[in-house]
Amino acid sequence: MASDFRPTPSGISTFETCQLQFKFFHVDKVIQPPGVARLYGTALHKVILETDQKAKIESGQYRPLTELKEMLSDDIRTGIATVPDNDEEIQRFQGREQTYVQYQKFGLSTLEVYNQDRGVLSGRSVETPFEVPFADTTLHGRIDVDVSDTRHRDLKTKDLSKKGARRVTQEQCDENVQVGAYAAAKAKLSGAQDQITDLVYACKASDASIQTFSTVRTAEDHKVLEEKVYLMHKVYDAGAFYPVARGHWVCSEKFCGVWPADAPVSCPFGQRAQVTVGFAGGSPDAGSPAKK
């Protein structure tokens, strides 16, 4: 029987972070409740890319700033009304109304900064779908902003409003697996091996900013990633997904997504494995998953 393995750049990135997380969300299709932060990112994409940049491409004119602000405010309010009460941001800002107030401030100040140079996200098309042969399968997804045969742009959000939050670095961009997958797809589409990705980060903070980076992927980078996807396909077909090492940042209640042991869908590792952390005496196996 033919395999139904069709990876996306997001899926490849998740697989490298935690194979079991990939299984739950990209294979089993476990649906997480919508979160305020994710909905905000979606709203920003819609307003800046699908509305404003698309209008510029099709008509030669950007949309009025007041229209963009109104649309973003409406989308933020609508989105916040759909999230669970225990959402991290609802808890942080102590209720939906204050969450809306804070996120509206983030959004409107971001649009003010964006308005100073809308060309930071200009290109020849937006939200461009692709499906290309890759390894022994196909790689599919959407390119935020296609600029040329050798360049594309990606809009992301970064929350700098939380205590201890740090700005993105050039090194992180150069090592970003998801960026590498999009670059490899572009190379397949255009035939040009050297690919430039402009990462545009809309930073959420009391003083909003837009941070930009450019990173390059070459034929060798594409080759390495393709070889990894060959192996990823074998793991997928075998159903033999391996957990990250205990203590890894993703193996935590905050970042896992299927952490609670009593949830309808939960990871067999994670929370149950954590009971042995900080062990101070007795049998080293006490409390381990095998003993539960």
C-alpha positions in Angstrom: 0.0 0.0 0.0 1.3 3.4 -0.9 2.3 5.6 2.0 0.3 8.8 2.7 3.3 10.6 4.0 3.3 14.2 2.7 5.4 16.4 4.9 5.1 20.2 5.4 7.9 22.6 6.5 6.1 22.9 9.9 5.9 19.1 10.2 9.6 18.6 9.5 10.4 21.2 12.1 8.1 19.5 14.7 9.7 16.1 13.9 13.2 17.4 14.6 11.9 18.9 17.9 10.0 15.8 19.1 9.0 12.8 17.0 6.0 12.1 19.3 4.8 15.6 19.1 4.9 15.1 15.3 2.9 11.9 15.6 0.1 13.5 17.7 -0.3 16.7 15.7 0.7 15.8 12.2 -0.2 12.1 12.0 -3.0 11.6 14.5 -4.3 15.1 13.8 -5.0 15.9 17.5 -6.7 19.3 17.5 -5.6 21.8 20.1 -8.0 24.5 21.3 -7.2 27.8 19.6 -4.9 30.1 21.5 -4.9 33.9 21.6 -1.3 34.1 20.5 -1.8 31.8 17.5 -5.1 33.6 16.5 -3.3 36.9 16.7 -0.6 35.7 14.3 -3.3 34.5 11.9 -5.1 37.8 12.1 -1.9 39.7 11.4 -1.2 37.5 8.3 -4.6 38.1 7.0 -4.5 41.9 7.4 -0.9 42.5 6.2 -0.4 39.8 3.6 -3.8 38.7 2.3 -5.4 42.2 2.4 -2.7 44.9 2.1 0.2 43.3 0.2 -2.3 41.4 -2.1 -4.0 44.7 -2.9 -0.7 46.3 -3.8 0.2 43.4 -6.1 -3.2 43.5 -7.8 -4.0 47.2 -8.0 -0.7 49.0 -7.3 -2.2 50.6 -4.2 -2.0 49.7 -0.5 -5.1 49.8 1.6 -5.7 52.7 4.0 -4.1 52.3 7.4 -7.4 53.0 9.2 -9.0 50.1 7.3 -6.2 47.7 8.3 -6.5 48.8 11.9 -10.2 48.3 12.0 -10.0 44.9 10.4 -7.3 43.7 12.8 -9.1 45.0 15.9 -12.3 43.1 14.7 -10.4 39.9 14.1 -8.6 40.0 17.5 -11.9 40.5 19.3 -13.6 37.8 17.4 -10.7 35.4 18.0 -10.4 36.0 21.7 -14.1 35.2 22.1 -13.4 31.6 20.9 -10.5 30.6 23.2 -10.9 28.5 26.4 -10.9 30.3 29.7 -7.6 28.6 30.7 -5.7 30.1 27.7 -2.3 31.3 28.8 -2.9 34.8 27.6 -6.4 35.1 29.1 -4.8 34.1 32.4 -1.9 36.4 32.1 -4.0 39.5 31.4 -6.8 38.4 33.9 -9.7 38.1 31.6 -10.9 38.4 28.0 -11.5 42.2 27.9 -8.0 43.1 29.2 -6.5 40.5 26.8 -8.3 42.2 24.0 -7.1 45.6 25.1 -3.5 44.4 25.3 -3.5 42.6 22.0 -5.2 45.5 20.2 -2.4 47.7 21.4 0.1 45.2 20.1 -1.6 45.0 16.8 -2.3 48.7 16.2 1.3 49.7 17.2 2.7 47.0 14.9 0.6 48.4 12.0 2.0 51.8 12.7 5.5 50.5 12.4 4.7 48.5 9.3 3.2 51.6 7.8 6.6 53.3 7.9 7.9 50.8 5.3 5.3 48.5 3.8 7.9 47.3 1.3 9.4 45.1 4.1 6.9 42.5 3.0 6.5 43.3 -0.7 6.7 40.6 -3.4 5.1 39.2 -6.5 2.6 37.0 -4.8 1.3 36.1 -1.3 0.2 32.9 0.4 1.5 30.9 -2.7 0.7 27.2 -2.4 3.4 24.6 -3.5 3.7 20.9 -3.9 7.1 19.6 -5.0 8.8 16.2 -5.2 11.1 15.8 -2.2 13.0 12.7 -1.1 10.7 9.8 -1.9 7.5 11.9 -1.3 6.2 15.4 -1.9 6.7 18.5 0.2 3.8 20.9 0.4 2.8 24.2 2.0 2.4 27.9 1.4 5.0 30.6 0.9 4.1 33.8 2.7 5.6 36.2 0.2 7.2 35.1 -3.1 9.7 37.8 -4.2 11.7 36.2 -7.0 13.1 32.9 -8.1 15.8 33.2 -5.5 14.0 35.0 -2.6 11.0 34.8 -0.4 9.8 36.4 2.8 8.2 35.0 5.9 6.1 36.9 8.4 6.3 35.8 12.0 5.3 37.1 15.4 7.6 37.3 18.4 6.3 38.0 21.9 8.7 40.3 23.8 6.2 41.4 26.4 6.8 38.5 28.7 9.5 38.6 31.4 12.7 37.1 30.2 11.7 37.2 26.5 14.7 37.6 24.1 14.9 38.9 20.6 15.5 36.5 17.7 19.1 36.2 16.7 20.8 35.7 13.3 22.1 32.3 14.4 18.6 31.1 15.2 17.4 32.1 11.7 20.4 30.4 10.1 19.6 27.2 11.9 15.8 27.3 11.5 14.7 24.0 10.0 11.3 25.3 8.8 13.1 28.1 6.9 15.3 25.4 5.3 12.3 23.4 4.1 10.7 26.5 2.4 14.0 27.3 0.8 14.3 23.7 -0.5 10.8 24.0 -2.0 11.7 27.2 -3.7 14.8 25.6 -5.2 12.6 22.8 -6.6 10.2 25.3 -8.0 12.7 27.7 -9.6 15.7 25.5 -10.2 17.9 28.1 -8.5 19.8 26.4 -5.6 20.9 29.4 -3.6 17.8 30.7 -1.8 17.4 33.8 0.4 14.8 34.0 3.0 13.9 37.3 4.6 12.4 36.7 8.1 10.2 39.5 9.2 9.3 39.4 12.9 6.5 41.5 14.2 7.5 41.9 17.9 4.8 42.2 20.5 5.8 44.6 23.2 4.8 47.9 24.8 7.1 49.5 22.2 6.3 47.5 19.0 9.0 46.8 16.4 9.6 44.9 13.3 12.9 42.9 13.2 14.2 41.6 9.9 16.9 39.0 9.1 18.1 37.5 5.8 19.4 33.9 5.7 20.7 31.8 2.8 20.3 28.1 2.0 22.4 26.3 -0.6 22.3 23.1 -2.6 24.1 21.3 0.2 21.6 22.4 2.7 18.8 21.1 0.5 20.6 17.8 0.1 21.0 17.3 3.8 17.3 18.1 4.5 16.2 15.8 1.7 18.2 12.9 3.2 16.6 13.6 6.6 13.1 13.4 5.0 14.0 10.0 3.6 14.7 8.8 7.1 11.6 10.6 8.5 9.5 8.7 5.9 10.8 5.4 7.2 10.0 6.3 10.8 6.5 7.4 9.7 5.8 4.1 7.8 7.1 2.1 10.8 5.1 4.1 13.3 8.2 4.0 15.5 8.3 7.6 16.9 10.9 8.3 19.5 10.5 10.8 22.4 13.0 13.6 23.2 15.3 13.2 26.1 13.8 13.9 29.5 14.5 17.5 30.5 14.2 18.9 26.9 12.3 22.2 26.9 9.5 20.8 24.7 8.8 18.0 27.2 6.9 20.3 29.6 3.3 21.2 30.3 3.8 24.6 28.6 5.2 23.4 25.3 4.0 19.8 24.9 0.3 20.1 24.0 -0.5 16.5 25.2 1.0 16.7 28.6 -1.7 15.9 31.2 -1.7 12.1 31.9 -5.4 12.2 32.6 -6.3 14.0 29.3 -8.3 12.2 26.5 -5.1 12.2 24.4 -1.8 12.3 26.3 1.8 11.4 25.6 3.1 8.2 27.4 6.3 10.1 28.4 6.4 13.7 29.5 4.4 14.2 32.7 4.7 10.6 33.9 8.4 10.5 33.3 9.0 13.7 35.2 8.2 12.1 38.5 11.8 10.8 38.7 13.4 14.2 38.2 15.1 15.4 41.3 15.1 11.8 42.8 16.6 11.9 46.3 16.4 8.3 47.5 14.9 4.9 47.4 14.7 2.8 44.2 15.8 4.9 41.1 12.9 3.2 39.2 10.3 4.3 41.7 7.5 6.3 40.0 8.8 5.6 36.5 6.2 4.9 33.8 7.0 1.2 33.9 6.0 1.1 37.5 2.7 3.0 37.1 
